[in-house]
Amino acid sequence: MKSTLAFSALALAAMSQAITLGQLDTFTSGTENWIGSSPSLAMGGPGGASDQFLRLESGPGFSPKMAARNITQWLGNYTLAGVDSVTLHVANFGVSAIELRVAVFGSAAQEFTSTISSTIAADGVWRSFS
């Protein structure tokens, strides 16, 4: 079974080599260094028909597990930069609900993974998560 999850406008994190408060990935200039789960760009994000977003896919013909990471502009010490939350907009265009977790990896003292997943219904509706 194929699953599709879309991300748009990830907010409040990093730029370049150091995290800065207010980082925003709009995907207007490409995948913006996001890799994993066959990332591609599509139109129709939460901002409307002309809003570009990052599309991830898993299932037959793709990686069996959906995951994406960005080790270019999302690195650094979130605490020292004053970043205390990350917001993302997601929509599930697949046929089955997806359990979403967020993970931030750094040194052992800076790793974080959400302990509770959020269910993303397969209804194509954009939702914000923080």
Secondary structure as UniProt FT lines:
FT   STRAND          3..11
FT   STRAND          14..15
FT   TURN            16..17
FT   STRAND          18..19
FT   TURN            21..22
FT   STRAND          24..25
FT   TURN            28..29
FT   TURN            32..33
FT   STRAND          40..43
FT   TURN            46..47
FT   TURN            49..50
FT   STRAND          52..58
FT   TURN            60..61
FT   TURN            78..82
FT   STRAND          87..92
FT   STRAND          98..100
FT   STRAND          103..104
FT   HELIX           108..110
FT   STRAND          112..113
FT   STRAND          118..120
FT   STRAND          127..129
//
